[in-house]
Amino acid sequence: MSDIVGISDGTFAVIGLIFGLIDMGANHCPNEGCLARNEVPGYTSVSIGETYFQEAHQGEELYFRRDTKLAFGPFQNIYGASISNDGELWVGAGQAWTQPYFDRRAYIQLHAMTGLYAKGDGVDLGGPIEFRSGIEVGYQARNGLRMGLGFDHRSNAGLYSDNPGLETIHFRVSIPTR
C-alpha cells in the first residue's frame, strides 16, 4: 500500500494531463480542433472501496459517478459523489482521459476532479475544498459494460495549512447510458 500512496499526491492527475495533451495533439488538433466539443460514450457508475488515511485502513466508501457524453478534445466531463461509513461526503466534478486497448476490450482511465468535502465522523483533510485524482484499469464487455479496479487520492493540494490525503482502492461497475 505504501508504494501506491507515495505516488498518489496528485501524480495521477499530472500523468492524465500529460497523456491527454499528447492524445490531443496527435488525434484532435489535426482534425476537429484541440479542444473541440465532441460526443463520447457516457457511463453511470457505482463503486465500492476501502479508504486509507496515512496508510491505515479507515473504512468503506460508496461512490456514484457520471461520465457524461460531453468531451472537449480527449477530456470527458465527469461528476460524482461519495459517502463513507464514517459519514464523510465528497461531491465534485472534473475531467477524465480514457485510453482503450486490445480492440477496446480493456481500458485505462485517469481523472482529476475538484470538489467539496464534509468530514462527518471521518478524517479532517484540512478544509472543504478537496481534489480527487486517480487511475482505473478495467475490462469492457461487448455490450459496453465496464468493470475496473481503481485507486483515488483526495487532498487539498496545499490550499490549507494541513494537507493530509485520503486514498480509496475500489471496484467500479460502469453501465453505458444513451
DRENDO-1510 file (C-alpha; in Angstrom, 1 decimal, always signed):
<recs>
REC; n; res; u; v; w
REC; 1; MET; +0.0; +0.0; +0.0 .
REC; 2; SER; +2.7; +2.5; +0.9 .
REC; 3; ASP; +4.2; +2.3; -2.7 .
REC; 4; ILE; +0.9; +3.4; -4.2 .
REC; 5; VAL; +0.3; +6.1; -1.6 .
REC; 6; GLY; +3.8; +7.5; -2.2 .
REC; 7; ILE; +2.9; +8.4; -5.8 .
REC; 8; SER; -0.7; +9.4; -5.2 .
REC; 9; ASP; -0.3; +13.0; -4.2 .
REC; 10; GLY; -1.7; +14.4; -7.5 .
REC; 11; THR; +0.7; +12.3; -9.7 .
REC; 12; PHE; -2.2; +10.6; -11.4 .
REC; 13; ALA; -3.7; +14.0; -12.3 .
REC; 14; VAL; -0.4; +15.1; -13.8 .
REC; 15; ILE; +0.0; +11.8; -15.7 .
REC; 16; GLY; -3.5; +12.1; -17.0 .
REC; 17; LEU; -2.9; +15.7; -18.2 .
REC; 18; ILE; +0.3; +14.7; -20.0 .
REC; 19; PHE; -1.2; +11.7; -21.8 .
REC; 20; GLY; -4.3; +13.7; -22.6 .
REC; 21; LEU; -2.3; +16.5; -24.1 .
REC; 22; ILE; -0.3; +14.0; -26.2 .
REC; 23; ASP; -3.5; +12.4; -27.3 .
REC; 24; MET; -5.0; +15.9; -28.0 .
REC; 25; GLY; -2.0; +16.9; -30.2 .
REC; 26; ALA; -1.9; +13.6; -32.1 .
REC; 27; ASN; -5.6; +12.9; -32.6 .
REC; 28; HIS; -7.7; +16.1; -32.0 .
REC; 29; CYS; -5.8; +19.2; -33.1 .
REC; 30; PRO; -5.2; +18.0; -36.7 .
REC; 31; ASN; -8.9; +17.1; -37.0 .
REC; 32; GLU; -11.8; +18.9; -35.3 .
REC; 33; GLY; -9.5; +21.1; -33.2 .
REC; 34; CYS; -7.5; +20.6; -30.0 .
REC; 35; LEU; -10.4; +21.1; -27.5 .
REC; 36; ALA; -13.3; +20.8; -29.9 .
REC; 37; ARG; -16.6; +19.7; -28.4 .
REC; 38; ASN; -17.4; +16.1; -29.2 .
REC; 39; GLU; -19.6; +13.3; -28.1 .
REC; 40; VAL; -18.2; +10.2; -26.4 .
REC; 41; PRO; -19.9; +7.2; -24.8 .
REC; 42; GLY; -21.5; +8.1; -21.4 .
REC; 43; TYR; -21.5; +5.9; -18.3 .
REC; 44; THR; -23.2; +5.8; -15.0 .
REC; 45; SER; -21.0; +4.1; -12.4 .
REC; 46; VAL; -21.1; +2.8; -8.9 .
REC; 47; SER; -18.0; +1.7; -6.9 .
REC; 48; ILE; -17.3; +0.2; -3.6 .
REC; 49; GLY; -14.0; +0.5; -1.9 .
REC; 50; GLU; -11.7; +0.7; +1.1 .
REC; 51; THR; -10.4; +4.1; +2.3 .
REC; 52; TYR; -7.0; +4.6; +3.8 .
REC; 53; PHE; -5.7; +7.5; +5.8 .
REC; 54; GLN; -2.0; +7.8; +6.4 .
REC; 55; GLU; -1.6; +4.2; +5.2 .
REC; 56; ALA; -4.1; +2.9; +7.8 .
REC; 57; HIS; -7.4; +1.4; +6.9 .
REC; 58; GLN; -10.1; +4.0; +7.6 .
REC; 59; GLY; -13.4; +2.5; +6.4 .
REC; 60; GLU; -15.5; +1.8; +3.4 .
REC; 61; GLU; -16.8; +4.1; +0.6 .
REC; 62; LEU; -19.7; +4.0; -1.8 .
REC; 63; TYR; -19.2; +6.2; -4.8 .
REC; 64; PHE; -21.6; +7.2; -7.7 .
REC; 65; ARG; -20.1; +8.8; -10.8 .
REC; 66; ARG; -21.4; +10.0; -14.1 .
REC; 67; ASP; -19.1; +10.1; -17.1 .
REC; 68; THR; -21.1; +12.4; -19.4 .
REC; 69; LYS; -21.2; +12.2; -23.2 .
REC; 70; LEU; -19.6; +15.6; -23.5 .
REC; 71; ALA; -15.9; +15.9; -24.1 .
REC; 72; PHE; -13.6; +18.7; -25.1 .
REC; 73; GLY; -10.8; +17.1; -27.2 .
REC; 74; PRO; -9.9; +13.9; -25.3 .
REC; 75; PHE; -11.1; +15.3; -21.9 .
REC; 76; GLN; -14.5; +13.9; -20.9 .
REC; 77; ASN; -16.6; +15.8; -18.4 .
REC; 78; ILE; -17.4; +13.8; -15.2 .
REC; 79; TYR; -19.1; +14.4; -11.9 .
REC; 80; GLY; -19.7; +12.2; -8.8 .
REC; 81; ALA; -20.5; +11.9; -5.1 .
REC; 82; SER; -19.2; +9.5; -2.4 .
REC; 83; ILE; -20.1; +8.7; +1.1 .
REC; 84; SER; -18.2; +6.6; +3.7 .
REC; 85; ASN; -19.3; +4.5; +6.6 .
REC; 86; ASP; -18.0; +7.4; +8.8 .
REC; 87; GLY; -20.3; +9.9; +7.1 .
REC; 88; GLU; -17.5; +11.5; +5.0 .
REC; 89; LEU; -19.1; +13.1; +2.0 .
REC; 90; TRP; -17.4; +14.3; -1.2 .
REC; 91; VAL; -19.1; +15.8; -4.2 .
REC; 92; GLY; -17.2; +17.1; -7.3 .
REC; 93; ALA; -16.7; +17.5; -11.0 .
REC; 94; GLY; -13.8; +17.3; -13.4 .
REC; 95; GLN; -12.4; +15.5; -16.4 .
REC; 96; ALA; -11.3; +12.0; -17.4 .
REC; 97; TRP; -9.0; +10.7; -20.1 .
REC; 98; THR; -9.6; +7.2; -21.2 .
REC; 99; GLN; -7.5; +5.0; -23.5 .
REC; 100; PRO; -8.8; +1.7; -24.8 .
REC; 101; TYR; -6.6; -1.3; -25.5 .
REC; 102; PHE; -6.9; -4.7; -27.0 .
REC; 103; ASP; -9.6; -4.0; -29.5 .
REC; 104; ARG; -11.5; -1.8; -27.0 .
REC; 105; ARG; -11.8; -4.7; -24.5 .
REC; 106; ALA; -9.5; -3.2; -21.9 .
REC; 107; TYR; -9.0; +0.4; -20.9 .
REC; 108; ILE; -7.1; +2.7; -18.6 .
REC; 109; GLN; -8.6; +5.9; -17.3 .
REC; 110; LEU; -7.0; +8.8; -15.4 .
REC; 111; HIS; -9.2; +11.5; -13.9 .
REC; 112; ALA; -8.9; +14.8; -11.9 .
REC; 113; MET; -11.8; +16.4; -10.1 .
REC; 114; THR; -12.4; +19.4; -7.8 .
REC; 115; GLY; -15.0; +19.0; -5.1 .
REC; 116; LEU; -16.3; +19.8; -1.6 .
REC; 117; TYR; -15.7; +17.5; +1.4 .
REC; 118; ALA; -17.5; +17.2; +4.7 .
REC; 119; LYS; -15.7; +15.0; +7.2 .
REC; 120; GLY; -18.7; +13.7; +9.2 .
REC; 121; ASP; -17.2; +11.4; +11.8 .
REC; 122; GLY; -14.3; +10.7; +9.5 .
REC; 123; VAL; -10.9; +12.3; +9.0 .
REC; 124; ASP; -10.1; +16.0; +8.8 .
REC; 125; LEU; -8.5; +16.7; +5.4 .
REC; 126; GLY; -7.7; +20.3; +6.2 .
REC; 127; GLY; -10.7; +22.1; +4.6 .
REC; 128; PRO; -13.8; +21.8; +2.5 .
REC; 129; ILE; -12.2; +22.1; -1.0 .
REC; 130; GLU; -10.6; +18.7; -1.9 .
REC; 131; PHE; -9.2; +17.5; -5.2 .
REC; 132; ARG; -9.7; +13.8; -6.2 .
REC; 133; SER; -7.5; +12.2; -8.8 .
REC; 134; GLY; -6.9; +8.6; -9.7 .
REC; 135; ILE; -6.4; +5.7; -12.1 .
REC; 136; GLU; -8.6; +2.9; -13.1 .
REC; 137; VAL; -7.8; -0.2; -15.2 .
REC; 138; GLY; -10.6; -2.4; -16.4 .
REC; 139; TYR; -12.4; -4.6; -18.9 .
REC; 140; GLN; -15.1; -3.6; -21.2 .
REC; 141; ALA; -17.7; -6.2; -22.4 .
REC; 142; ARG; -19.1; -6.2; -25.9 .
REC; 143; ASN; -22.3; -4.6; -24.6 .
REC; 144; GLY; -20.2; -1.7; -23.2 .
REC; 145; LEU; -20.4; -2.6; -19.5 .
REC; 146; ARG; -17.2; -1.8; -17.8 .
REC; 147; MET; -15.6; -3.4; -14.7 .
REC; 148; GLY; -12.5; -1.9; -13.3 .
REC; 149; LEU; -10.1; -1.6; -10.3 .
REC; 150; GLY; -9.1; +1.8; -9.3 .
REC; 151; PHE; -7.1; +3.9; -6.9 .
REC; 152; ASP; -8.1; +7.5; -6.0 .
REC; 153; HIS; -6.4; +10.1; -3.9 .
REC; 154; ARG; -8.0; +13.1; -2.2 .
REC; 155; SER; -6.3; +16.1; -0.7 .
REC; 156; ASN; -6.5; +19.9; -0.8 .
REC; 157; ALA; -3.2; +20.4; -2.8 .
REC; 158; GLY; -1.8; +22.7; -0.1 .
REC; 159; LEU; -4.8; +25.2; -0.1 .
REC; 160; TYR; -4.8; +24.9; +3.7 .
REC; 161; SER; -2.0; +24.6; +6.3 .
REC; 162; ASP; -2.9; +21.0; +6.9 .
REC; 163; ASN; -2.9; +18.8; +3.8 .
REC; 164; PRO; -3.2; +15.1; +4.7 .
REC; 165; GLY; -4.5; +12.7; +2.0 .
REC; 166; LEU; -7.2; +10.1; +1.9 .
REC; 167; GLU; -6.9; +7.2; -0.5 .
REC; 168; THR; -9.5; +4.8; -1.9 .
REC; 169; ILE; -9.0; +1.4; -3.5 .
REC; 170; HIS; -12.2; +0.5; -5.3 .
REC; 171; PHE; -14.0; -1.8; -7.7 .
REC; 172; ARG; -16.3; +0.0; -10.2 .
REC; 173; VAL; -19.1; -1.1; -12.5 .
REC; 174; SER; -20.0; +1.3; -15.2 .
REC; 175; ILE; -23.2; +1.0; -17.3 .
REC; 176; PRO; -23.3; +2.7; -20.7 .
REC; 177; THR; -26.0; +5.3; -21.0 .
REC; 178; ARG; -27.6; +6.7; -24.0 .
</recs>
